[in-house]
Amino acid sequence: MDDSQLLRYSRHVLLDEIGIEGQQRLLAAHALILGAGGLGSPVALYLASAGVGRLTLVDDDTVDLTNLQRQIMHTSARVGQAKVNSARAAIAALNAGVQVHTVARRADAALLDECVQGADVVLDCGDNYATRHALNAACVRHRKPLVSGAAIRLDGQVSVYDPRRADSPCYACVFPPTQQVEDVACATMGVLAPLVGIVGSLQASEAIKLLCNVGEPLVGRLLMIDARRADFTTVRIRRQPDCPVCGGAAAMR
């Protein structure tokens, strides 16, 4: 790190758990963020401010006026722009030292497989059940830690699925891909604006912990957030030996 970086990241350097070595790991790291909306906004901004050296953002949507209630990375002036381009501008204004690669395409299995293999940590900030499973499968295949978050109405959840650990479940262990789930959208259900900030900030925190190898990540635990009562509940989750993605013969493919 040069003198400017030492000053910029001094509050991290002061932490015993991070220090100079941990900050250098962040500067050398590559994070993949799927989704540049409500969750992706705090995730991308906090990872950029923390000095994660490379960010890849995947989102095919454009900025809409209704997004601005909660998607803090975007502005009124950028309504109509591709979200990944708006995100690049926001990140550049915050920390020009971060390299940003944008992918303005609908995420499919092939694209996710390509993007995941080059990342050090993957953050699911999307809202599509099928895409979540495709991302999880790619993370299991390439043994990349996945930080998953979700928020709707006044309820949120966060967990970490780390296929590098033998005891870690994957997303499919908890939410089976055969399960019939109807995707719900903020456009029809609504969402409390600060809730996506809470969930996204927790995702960013978990990613930084993974990259710096500090603390205890949310592996094997699902953190449930009830914003109505400001209640945080942790549920233990286990790896399923018959999981079609990470269990048994699937894990050996």
N, C-alpha and C positions, 0 to 999 in steps of 0.2 A: 504493500500500500504506500502511496505517496502522502505528503503532508496534508493535502486537501482531503483525501479519503480518511486519514486518521482523525481529522477534525469533524468531518461529516458524520462518521460512524462512531464517534468517541463514546456515546452513551451505551453502545453495544460493547465496545472494547473494555469499558469499565466493569462489565458483568463478568464475574468469575466463570460462569457457565459458557460464555461465548469468547470474550477476549479477542486478541489479534488473530489467533489461529482460526477461531470460529468465523470471524468476519471474512477472513481470506477464503474460507470454504464457501461462504455465501457469494462472494464476488466471482468465484469460479463456477458457480452452480447454474444449472439450466432447469427452469420450471415450466411445465406445460399446463396451461389454464384452458379448460374447455368451458366456454361461456364468458361473455363480456357484458353481462347484465347486472342484476342486483347483487348476486354473490361475487361475480367476477370483478366488480368494481373495487370493493375493499380488498379483495385478495390481490389483485394486480397492483393497486396503489401501495399497499403495505409491503409487498415483496419488493417493489421497486424502491421504496423509501429505505427499506432495510439493506439494500445493496445486492440483491440477487442479480447476478451479472447478465443472465439471458432469460428472457421471457418469450414463450410462444403462445399466442392467443388465437383460439379457434372459435369463430362465430360467423354465421352467414346473415345475421339480421342487421337492420338499420335502426338508427336512433329515432324514437318516436316521442312525441310530447308526453305521452302517458308514462314513459320510462323515467322521466326526470324526478318523480316523486321519491324514488329510491335508488336509482342507478347513478351514483354520485360521480362516476368517472366522466359522464357526459354532460353537455351544457345546451342551453336553448339555441345558441349559435350553431351547434352541430346537429340539430335535428335534420334528418334526411340522409346524413352521412352513414357509411358503413360503421358499425360499432367498433370493429377492430381498428379502423382509422382514427376514430374519435379517441379510442383508448390509447393509441400510440401518441397522439398529441398530448393527452393528459399526463402520460408517463414521462414524456420528454420535458414537459414543463416542471415536473417534480424532480426528476433525476436524469439528466441527459447522458449519464454514464452507463445506463442500462441499455443493452441491445434488445430490441423488440422485433420479433418475427411475427407477422400476421398471416392468418389463413382465413380468407373470407369465403369459406365453403361450408356446405352442410356436412357435418361429420358422419362418415360411414366407417365400416370396419377397416377398410383398406387405408384410409387416411389416418385413422387413429393408430393403427399398427405402425405406420411410418413415423408418426409424431412421437409416440410413446417411447420407442426404442432409443431415441437420443436424449431423453430427459432424465434428470436425477430425481425429480418428484413430480407427481401428476395431481392436479386439483380439479375435481369435478364440480363445476359451478353451473351445470346445465339443469334442464327441467324436463327432459325426455327420458322415459323409462328404458326404452330400447337402446338409446345411445349410452345411457349409464352402463348397461350390461355389456355393450360392445367395448366401452372404455375399460371396464373391469377385466374383461377377457384379455385385452391387449396388455394390461398391467401384469396380470398373472403370467402371461406368456413370456414377457420380457423381464419379469421379476423387478418391477418398479413399484414403489410405495404410492398408494392412492389415498388422497385426502378428500373425503366425500362430504358434501353439505347439501342441505335442502331447507326450504322455508316456504310456508304457505299460510295464509291468514295470520294467526298469532302463534304458530307452532314451528319449531325448527329442530334440526338434528345434525350432528356432526360425528364422524367416525374416521378411523384410519385403518386401511387394509394394506398390510405389508407382506407380500408373498415371499420376501426374503426370510421371514420368520416361520418356523414350522408350526407354531401355535396360532398363527393369525388366520382368522376366517377371511374370505373374500366377500365382495358385495353380494355375490350370488348365494353364499351360505346363509345370508340374512334375508335377502329378498330374492327368492328363487325365480329364475327366468321363465319358468312355466306358469308362474302365478299370473292370473288375469288382473291387470291393474289398468285403470283408466287414468291417463295423464290429466292432471288438473293444472290449470293455468291461473296466473295472477289476474288475467283479464276477466275471468269469470268468478274466481273465488276471493280475490283481493289478498293483500299482504301488508302487514304493518311495516312502514318504511325502515325504522331502526332495526327491526329484526334481521333483515338481510345483512345489515352492518355487523350485528353481533355474530351471526353465523359465519360470514365471510372473514371477519377478524380472527375468529377461532381457527378457521381453516388456515389462514396465513401463519398464525402462531404455531400450529401443528407442523406445517411445512418447514418453518425455520428450525424447529426442534429436530426434525428429521435430518435436515441438511447439516446441522451443527452437531448432531449426535448428542443432544442434551435432554435431560428430563425424561419423563415417561409419556410416550405418545398414546393416543387413544386407540391402541390396538386391542382388540377383544372387548371393547367397550363402545356402546352407542350412547352419546350424550343427547338427551332429549330436553328441549327448551320450551317452556310454556310461558309466553310473554304476558299472559293475562295475570298470572300470579307471581311473575318473576321467579319461577321455579325451575331449577336445573336437576334433572334426574339421570343417573347413569345406569344403564342396563348392560349386564354382562352378555356377550355374544360369543359363540364357539364356532370353531371350524367344523364343518360337516363332512364326515368321511365319504359320504355318497354325493357330495356336491359335483354337478356336471362340469364345473369349471376348474376347481382347484383340488377336488378330492380324488383319492384312489388313483385309478389309471389316468384320469384327466391331468393330474399334476405331473405325470411322467412323460406326457407327450411332448 
